[in-house]
Structure formats: structure tokens, C-alpha cells
Amino acid sequence: MNATYHMIQRVLEIANDRYFELQKVNFEADTESRQLAGQFLPLKFRIDTRDTTWMEFRGKAVELDSSEISGTTWVKFLKEPRTYHAPVFQKPLVQDSARVPEAYLIPPQWQLPLERLRLHGVHMAYLREPITLTVDSYRFQDVKWQQNSYEGHHRVSYRIIPVTEERTFPRGTVVIFMNQRVNRVIVHALEPAAPDAFVAWGMWDTIFERKEYAENYKLEILARQMLKQNPQLRQEFWKRVQSDSAFAHNPRERLQFFYERSPYWDAQYNRYPVGKLYTIPQKLKKILTAQNPLRD
């Protein structure tokens, strides 16, 4: 606690002595953030352990002692000071990144993530009327929830599948243009690959819930009809049966194969509702408003 106190005290002293320089650096960072659209923004990093430098670390001497309490060895800090040579890894390597769009679109029913974005100072525009657009987005597979809670949430892991598809966005949809000083916050909140993405914190959990099911006796009839009408599907199915033994011995998965390819499958299941635009169509610009039309 004493070390933390002195560190904070020193940071405040530096901020007070160099406030003009800090303001200048912040302004430059904000200007750079406003110009991120079209670029790839790093989301995850790993340390390059091959690039090592050494520094002196002033600490306390220690010794290892056996413990009759824990049944193992434990570290005892001694009173004598000691200088250690510690490795420092100063070169992070980009592990994952995302291309920053010109705008994100979020349907109006997703109020929890929208409210979080407002708290971060994100500026938003709205659609006065519905519009159909071709957008980039994501679908998810292998969705799993963390067993133990963390910071009051059961975080979600998943595999991301990028997609480009046509979607209709309703009146009141939020449009977030990427010309803002908080662009980095927006990307890290809305890109599923980011470590602190809102979807990973459980703010879009309902998209992972199946709402529609089918009885096996109906799927047996449907599967026979689909095999008869679609030679390509028939070839794909039997090839999967022959090459994937786990699939071949799983009756539920074999019927699910047809259900997922039928007109009755829920297209919203595992679909990320956020759309990305890399160019802004003129028809979108004509129906934008600064005021939420659902609150008029």
C-alpha cells in the first residue's frame, strides 16, 4: 500500500509539472483516433520473448523455506535490500486485429450495449426509416460460457466467422460513424475478437439461445424430401457420413444437418446483430437524424 501511495503521488507530480505536454499528446492521440476508418486496429498482443533487455530492480532479499502448513516451500522476504537483474520484454507482437469501418449499425432493441457506449461518450445518429443494406458482420460457432463468474459476469468464448450479407435495419437503428476521438473504445467494444468486446462480457447472450426446434419425426420426413430434391445436398450428406464417424453415429446431428439447411432454421441464431459499412451509401445519408425517432 505504501508503494502504491508513493507511485500515485509521483504520477500526479509529473502530470502537474508537464501538463502542457500531456495536453498536446492527448490532442494528437484524439486526432489520430478520428482517422482510423479503413485501417487495421490491433486488438490482441503477445510478448516477443526473443527481444529481451535487462534492468536493475531494487527489491528485498528472499529465501525459500519449507512449510509445515502448506506442505511445500514458501517465499520469505528478508529485511536486507537486494538489486535484481530482471528481464524486460518491450516488443509486443500483434496477435489479432480488425479493419475499422466507416460506420457501425446497431438495431435499437440492443439498449444495454448502446447505453454502455453512450457512457463512453460515443456520438450516435439514427435511422428515420428502415433500410436494407449489404453489411459485413460475424456469426459465431462453438459458443461456451465460463463456468465461474468474473466481475459479476460469465464471460463467453466463441469462434468467429466473418460474413457479408444483406440485412434490413429498422427505424431507430443507431449509426455510429467512425470519426470520433473514442474510436478505439468503439472498436474494442464492438469487435468480437477484442479481449473486452461487449459480446464477450455477455451483453448479447440472447443471440446464442435457440428459439425454434423441430421434432425428429418431422425431420425424418423433411430430410427425405430434401435428399430427393437436391442432389448436391445428398452428396454432401453422405460424404459427411462416410468421413466423420462422430457425425455418422450421432442421430441428432444427422437430423440437425437437414434442419440447419431448411427454410425453417432460425437465421438469427448465433448471428451478431451489429453491421459494418466500409462505404456510406447515399440512400443511408438521406434518412439519418441526430434525434432518436423512437422517442419523438
Summary of the structure (lengths in Angstrom):
residues: 296
radius of gyration: 26.8
end to end distance: 52.0
largest distance: 83.1
contacts: 728
relative contact order: 0.15
helix: 34%
strand: 32%
